[in-house]
Amino acid sequence: MATEDLYSEFEREMWRLYEEPKAKYGYNAFFYRRMLEQHGALETARRLAGNPKHHEGLTRLYELKALALSVEALVLREPWRQFFDEDVRSAARAKLRALGYDEPGLGSEA
């Protein structure tokens, strides 16, 4: 898949992370939506996943037992992980592990 196509698919995935919790749990992540609109998918992911502090949305997804729908989980998955440097991936991984979340691909870099 061409890089441009991957970026477009990543953007769709980031919007899915807004829509799915809203539909399933009634969670309206207004701040996340505003970030997507203002900064785009990649920069929003870098800002949220790369920040070592837990943001409100991550805490809410933890409460909903829906961390699989977090930006942190998304940036650690293939093929998206290639868009992010190790600092972003490491911060995302640490936050998810601190919340007891694990899934295949979450481990250390290969």
C-alpha positions as CSV (number, residue, x, y, z in Angstrom):
1,M,0.0,0.0,0.0
2,A,1.4,3.4,-0.9
3,T,2.3,5.7,1.9
4,E,-0.4,8.2,0.9
5,D,-3.0,5.5,1.1
6,L,-1.7,4.5,4.5
7,Y,-2.0,8.0,5.8
8,S,-5.6,8.1,4.5
9,E,-6.4,4.8,6.2
10,F,-4.8,6.0,9.4
11,E,-7.0,9.1,9.4
12,R,-10.1,6.9,9.0
13,E,-8.9,4.8,11.9
14,M,-8.4,7.8,14.1
15,W,-11.9,9.0,13.3
16,R,-13.2,5.5,14.1
17,L,-11.6,5.9,17.5
18,Y,-14.0,8.9,18.0
19,E,-17.1,7.3,16.5
20,E,-17.0,3.8,18.0
21,P,-16.9,4.8,21.7
22,K,-19.6,7.3,21.0
23,A,-21.8,4.7,19.4
24,K,-21.0,1.8,21.8
25,Y,-20.7,3.7,25.1
26,G,-22.2,7.1,24.6
27,Y,-18.8,8.6,25.2
28,N,-18.4,11.9,23.2
29,A,-14.7,12.7,23.1
30,F,-15.2,16.3,22.2
31,F,-11.6,17.4,22.9
32,Y,-10.3,14.5,20.8
33,R,-12.6,15.4,17.9
34,R,-11.5,19.1,18.1
35,M,-7.8,18.0,18.0
36,L,-8.5,15.9,14.9
37,E,-10.1,18.8,13.2
38,Q,-7.4,21.3,14.1
39,H,-4.3,19.2,13.9
40,G,-5.1,16.2,11.7
41,A,-4.7,12.5,12.6
42,L,-0.9,12.2,12.8
43,E,-0.3,15.2,14.9
44,T,-3.2,14.4,17.2
45,A,-1.8,10.9,17.7
46,R,1.7,12.2,18.3
47,R,0.4,14.7,20.9
48,L,-1.8,12.3,22.8
49,A,0.2,9.0,22.6
50,G,3.6,10.7,22.9
51,N,2.7,12.6,26.1
52,P,3.8,10.5,29.1
53,K,0.8,11.8,31.1
54,H,-2.6,10.1,30.9
55,H,-5.1,12.3,29.1
56,E,-8.8,12.4,30.0
57,G,-9.8,10.2,27.0
58,L,-7.4,7.4,28.0
59,T,-8.7,7.4,31.5
60,R,-12.3,7.3,30.3
61,L,-11.6,4.4,27.9
62,Y,-9.9,2.6,30.8
63,E,-13.1,3.1,32.9
64,L,-15.1,1.7,29.9
65,K,-12.7,-1.3,29.6
66,A,-12.1,-0.1,26.0
67,L,-8.4,0.6,25.8
68,A,-8.3,-1.2,22.5
69,L,-10.0,2.0,21.2
70,S,-7.2,4.3,22.4
71,V,-4.8,6.2,20.3
72,E,-2.0,4.7,22.4
73,A,-3.0,1.2,21.2
74,L,-3.4,2.3,17.6
75,V,0.0,3.8,17.3
76,L,1.6,0.5,18.4
77,R,-0.2,-1.6,15.8
78,E,1.0,-2.4,12.3
79,P,1.1,-0.8,9.9
80,W,0.7,2.5,11.8
81,R,3.7,2.2,14.1
82,Q,6.0,3.2,11.3
83,F,4.6,6.7,11.4
84,F,5.8,7.3,15.0
85,D,9.3,7.5,16.5
86,E,10.3,5.3,19.5
87,D,9.6,8.1,22.0
88,V,6.0,8.2,21.0
89,R,5.7,4.4,20.9
90,S,7.5,4.1,24.2
91,A,5.2,6.6,26.0
92,A,2.1,4.9,24.5
93,R,3.3,1.5,25.6
94,A,4.2,2.7,29.1
95,K,0.7,4.2,29.6
96,L,-1.1,1.1,28.4
97,R,1.0,-1.2,30.6
98,A,0.5,1.0,33.6
99,L,-3.3,0.5,33.1
100,G,-2.8,-3.3,32.8
101,Y,-3.5,-3.4,29.1
102,D,-1.7,-5.8,26.8
103,E,-2.2,-7.1,23.3
104,P,0.0,-8.8,20.6
105,G,2.4,-6.2,19.2
106,L,2.5,-4.1,22.3
107,G,5.9,-5.4,23.4
108,S,9.3,-3.9,22.8
109,E,10.6,-3.1,19.4
110,A,11.6,-6.1,17.3
